[in-house]
Amino acid sequence: MQLTDLTAVQLLDGYRKAEFSPVEATGEALERARSIQPEVNAFVRLTEEDALARARESEARWRRGEPEGLLDGVPVTVKDILLQRGLPTLRGSRTIPEQGSWEEDAPSVARLREHGAVFIGKTTTPEFGWKAVTDSPLSGVTRNPHDPSRTAGGSSGGSAAAVALGAGPLSLGTDGGGSVRIPASFCGIFGLKPTYGRVPLYPASAFGTLAHVGPMSRDAADAALMMDVIGGADARDWSALPPAPESYVTGLEGGVRGLRVAYSPSLGGQVAVRPAVASAVRRAVAGLADLGAFVEETDPDFSDPLEAFHTLWFSGAARVTQRLSAHKRQLLDPGLREVCVLGGRLSALDYLAAVDVRMDLGRRMGRFHESYDLLVTPTLPLTAFGAGVEVPPGSGLRRWTGWTPFTYPFNLTQQPAATVPVGTDADGLPVGLQIIAARHQDPLVLRTAHALYEAGLATSPPAPAT
């Protein structure tokens, strides 16, 4: 087995036993990143010299028996929405100049740095993370590792493709309407949107409290380890929650026996789900019952909050671009220009009406979780479609939200939600199952996902190395 096939937990175990070194693991991750870039386009930039220097420092610490933190020597990648000291953060946009000192890390990046992680590169994003596929005027189209003619999803598409192909076992993504879960589902990896505030965020997102930072990984155990790191306190985010009282890793065991699981295959008939997706998810749900969970097919009590989400999302997009000159506006993704115009027409009363919808949705889900520990749905109603377009060709849809109805409601409610790979369709494209819990119940989401992995009900399908 190559080092690029190992999880972060396995790499750390190998370092501990001196079976291989951080320099070897980093070198192989960089080699894999270089090899996949021409076809998949997962990276904005690779940081080879700095990565190898950090890996050598880590190797020396391991030789002394003095590892620095929980992720010492593990290769990681960072979505190019998040600040990383010493590198431009261009957010997929030609409107941001590269010049500047770039002296700050985002909180999650700072915590990874403190724990010895090795940064190997920054990954692609659509412009300002505005849509659920990854292409931008700055960096072009990011493609699916299982079929490069298909999209990797977005907006954390570069991160998902990098993890799926072995260019680092961990990546930092962001999720404002599904942007961790969507590409993780399309690429066949694990992705978690934590409870809002559980991972500090700075600078504050123009999309407000819809925006979350979360781990993308090969399995739930790696994500739990990463959460133990990136959930550390940071005074720059005034809305952040206090650090979790217990380790996410120690909370992984215990299984699902006795948990009350609501299985909603279509949110009460509101979503048309592809048969291959529905059958893969149903098999995994049956597996939860076999593991001892009490599973009931039922639906949460809400109608599609699409209009409210659009109000909040489009006004956020308009805010991101508010100060751009007319010339720079012409450099924007045309779809982003369209939603910015719509967002600019919204009033404060429109925004507050959307907040009212959001608050009612949160109330409904709070009451729902008095009866059920978990809600399980498909992550998406379909598998990856053609690359380079916002919506599936021939679908008649206008915006990306038309094919992501399972994800954005839970940004509105700020609940923890994860996607777990539970199978493939006839074309070998991954299918994801979404696990949702009440706010602050992130450990329960991770524990349930881990139980699926341990039982062989969840597995990341091998992606061909290009």
N, C-alpha and C positions, 0 to 999 in steps of 0.2 A: 504494500500500500504506500502511495506517495504521501509526502507530508501535506500536500494541498488537499488531500482527502480527509484530513483529520479535523475534528472539532477543536475548539479552544481548550476544552477540558482535557482532551487527549494530548494536545500539544504540551500543556502544562505538566501533565503526568510524565511525558517523555523528557522534558527538561529536568524534572525532579530526579528521574532515574538515570540521567546523563546518557540517554539513548540517542539523542540528537540535540542540536543546539538552536537557539533563536536565530543565529546567523544562517543556518541551513534552512530553517523554516521560512525566514524572510526572503532569502534568495529564491527559493522555489515559488513563493507567492508572487514575487516581482516578475519572475520568468513567466508564470501563468498569466499575470496581468498584461504583460507585453504581448503574449501570444494571442490573447482573446481580443485585444483592442481593435485590430483592423476589421474584424467581422462584427463584433458585438457592440463596440463603442461604449464601454461602461465607464470610462475615466475622462475627466477633464484634464488631469495631470497626474503623473506619477512622481514620487519624491524618493527616488532610488538612493541617492547619496545620503540623505538624512536618515532614511530608513535603515540602511546598513550600519550607519554609525550608531544609531540607537540600539540596533540588534547586537552589535559588538559590546556595548556597555551592559546590556542585559546578560549576555553570555558570561561576562566577567562576574557579574553579581551571582549568577547561578553557580558558577564554579566555586565561589566563596561560600555558598550556602546562604546567601543573603538576598533573596529575591525582593524586589521593590513592589509591594502591592499585590493585587489579585490577578493582574493580567500581564505580568512582566514577560516581555518577549513575544507576545501574541500579535501577529499582523492584523491590523484593522484598517478600515477605510471610512471616510467621512463624506457624507453628501455635501455638495457644494452650495448648500443653503446656510450651513453652520460655519461660523468663524473658526479658522485654524491659524494660529500664530505663525507669521512668516510667509503665508501664502495668500494670494488674492482670493477673495470669495466673490465670484462674479454672478452667482445665482442664475446661470443660464442666460444671461442678458448681455447684449452688446452696448447697453446704456450705462454700464458701470465701468469706470476706468480701472485698469490694473495697477496704475501707479498708486503708491501710498505705503504707509509703514506696516499696516496689517499686524498690529502688535498684540491683539487680544485673541484668546481662545473663548469659544462658547463654553458655558458651564460643563456640558457633557464631555466636550473635547478636553477641557482642563482636567476633569476627573480621570479620564483615560490616560492622560499624560502623567498624572501623579501616580498611577498604578502601573507604570512601565510599559504600556502598550506601544507597539511600533506602528506608526502611521506610514502606510505605503502609497496612499494616493487619495485624491478627491474624486467623487463620483458624479455622474451626470444628473441633471434635473431639467425639467421644462422650465421656462422662464418664470422666475419667482415661485416655482412650485405650484403653478396655477391650475394644472390639469392632471388627469389620471393616466396619461401616457408620457413617455419621456422622449421628447424631441424639442429642440430649441434653435433659434437663429444663431446662437453662439456655437453650439457643439454638435448639431446635427441629430441624427436618429439613433437611439439606443435600442438594440434588438434582443429578442428572446433567446436565451442560451439553448433552449430545446428545439428551436426552429427560427433561424435568423430572419426569415421572411415575416415573422410575427413580432408584435410589440412586447417589450418587457413589462409594460404597465408603468404606472407612475404615481406620484411624482418621484419616488425614490427608486426609479428603475435601474439606474447605474449600480446602486448598492445591491439590489436584489440579484442582478446578473453577476456581479463580482462574487458574491457569496456562493451562488449556485455553481459557479465554475471554479471555485477554489482559490480565488485571488484574495485571500484573507478570510478566516472563518466568521468574522464579526464586522458589522457595519452599523454606523449611526444613520438613521433615517428620520424624516419628519412626516407627520400625518395630520392634515387639516380636514380631510374628508374621506380618508382611506389610503393616504399616500405611502404608508408602510405596508398595510395589509393587501392592497391591490397588486403591487408588483411582486410581493412575496408569494401571493397565490398564483399568479401567472408564471412565476419562475420556479415554483416548487420548493420554497424554503419556509422557515418560521419567521413570523413578524408579530411584534406586540406594540399596540398603542396603549401605553399605560394610562391610568387615571390622570386627568389633567392636573398639572402641578407636581406630579410625582418625580418627574425629571425636570430640573430647572431649565429655563430657556432665556437666553439673552443674546442679542437685542430682542425686545418683545416683537412678536409677529404682527404685521398689519392685519392679519386675519384674526387677531385677538385670541380669545380663549377657545377657539376651534383648534388651534395649533398645538400639537404634542410632539415630543421627541421620543423615539423608541428604538429598541434593538432589533436588528435583523441578523439571523443566524441559521445554522443548519438544524438546530433542535431547541427544545425548551430549556434544557439544562444550560446550554451556552447563554441563552437569553437571560436566565436567572442570574448567572454569574455576572453578566454585563450590567444588569439592573443593580446589583450590589455595589457597583462602581459608579454608574452615572446618576444614581439617585442621591448622591451626596449633596449637601447643602451648598448654596451659592447666594450671597447677599444681593446680587444684582437682580434677581427675580423676586419681586415683592409678593407675587402670587404663588410662589412655590410652597408645596407642603413640607412639613418637617421630614427628615429622613425616616425611612421605614423602621419600625421598632425591631424587626428581626430580619435575618438574612433570607433572601429569596431562595438561595440554594438549599438551606436547611429545611425550607418549607415545601420542597418538591415532593417528598415522599408522603405516602398516606393514601394515594389512589383516589377513587371516585365513589367507593362503596357508600351508599346512603345519601349521596347528593341528589337533590331534586332538580332534574334537568328538563327544561322546556325546549322541545324541538319544533322550530317553525320553518317548514320547508319553503314557504313562499310569502311570509309575512301576511298571512290571511288571504292568499290569492292575489296579492297586489303585484307579485313579481312572476314573470314567465321564466322558468329555469330550464336550461337545456337538459334533456334526459340523461346524458352521460354525467353531468354534474350532480343532478338530483340523486342518481343511483349510487355514486361514489360517497356522497355525504350520508345517505341513508344507511349504507353499510357501516360506516364509522359510528353513526349514532347507535345502531344495533350493537356494535362492539362496546359502547359505553354501558348499555344495559347489561351485557354479558359480564362486565367488570363490576357490576353491583349497583350502578346508578339507577334511580327511579326515573324513567324517561316517560314523558307524556307529550304527545303531539298537540301543541297548542300555540296560540299566537299572542304576542303582546298587543295591548289595546292602544294602537295609534295608527293614523293614516299617514301617508307619505308626506314628510315635512319639507318637500322639495322647494316650494316657494320661499319658505322662511330661510332655508339654507342658502338659496341663491341670493337673497337679500343680503345676508351677512357676508357671503363669499365675494359677491361682485362688488360690494362697497369696500371690502378689504383690498381687492385688486385695484380699484380706483384710487385708494389711498396710497398704495405702493407706488403708483405712477403719477401721482398728483403733480409733482414738481418738475416733471420732465418737460423739456422744450418741445415745440412742434417737430423739430428735426429728429429728436431722439424718439418721439412717439412713433415715427415712421420706421424705426428700427425694431419695434416690438413684434412678437408673434401676432399675426393678424387676428387669431381667435382671442388672445388676451386684449387686444385693442377693442374688440367688440364688447367683451364683458366689462371693460373699464368704462366704456360709454354708458352702458346700462347702469353700472354701479354709481356713476356720477349723477344720474338722474334721481336717485333715491333720496328721500328726505329723512330727517331724524325720526319723524313719526313712523315712517316705513321700517326703519331699523328697530325701533322700540316695539313695533308690532311683531316683528320676527323674534325679538327677545321673549315676548309673551308666549309665542308658540313654543319656543325652546324651553321655557320654564315649565309649561304644561307637559311637554314631552318628558322632561326630567321627573316631574311628579308621577306621571303614569308608570315610568320605568321603576321608580322607587317603590311604588305599591306592588308592581309585578314581582319584584325581587323579595317581597315579603313572603311570597308563595313558592318562588323558585330560586335556587342558588345560582343557576346558570341558564342562559338562553343560548341555544345553538342554532345556527343557520348556515347555508352556503355562504362563503365569503363573497362570491360573485355568481351571477346567474349563467356565466359563460366562461369559456377558456380563451386564451390569447388570440386576438384577431390580427389583421395585417398591420405591419409597422408603418409609422409615419402619418397616421390619421387619428383624429380625436375620438371618432365613434366607428363601430363596425360598418363597413361598406354595405349599403343596401338596407340598413336598419331603420332609416327614416328618422333617426335621432339627431338632435341638434348639438347637444353638449354632453360632456363625459358623465355628468350626473345621471343621464338616462340609463346607463348600463351599470351603475354602482349603487343600487338602492339599498343594499344590505350594509353599507359602510358608513355613509355620512350621518345617518341618524345618531350614531353613537359618538360622533364628535360633538353634536349638539348637546348630548347628555353628559359628556365628559367621562363616560364609563370606560373601564379597561376592556379591551377587545383584542383578540389574537387570531391569526390565521395559521392553520396547520395543514400540511399537504397530506391528502388522504386517497390519492389515486390519480389516474390519468384518463383522458378520453381516448377515442379510437386513433387519434393522430399522435398520441404520446404526450399531449400537453397536460400540465398539472392541473389538478382540481384542489381547491382549498375549502376547509371547514372553518367557520368562525365561532369562537367561544367568547361570550360576553358575560360579565358579572356586574354586580352592583359597584358603585363608586367605592374605591379604596380596597376592593377585593382582588387586587392584582395577584397576590399569592395563589388564590384559588384558580384563576385562569391558568397560571403557569403549572400548577399541580395537575390540573386536568389534562393540559396538553402533554405534560411529561408522562402521564399514565397512558396516553394514546401511543406515544413513542415506545414506551417500555413494552407495551402489548403488541407492537408491530402493526398497529392500526394506522399509524402515521409514519411516513418515511419520505425523505427527499429523493425523488427519482433522479438517477444519475444524468447529469447534463454532459453532452459530448464536449470534450476539450477541443477547441478549434486549433 
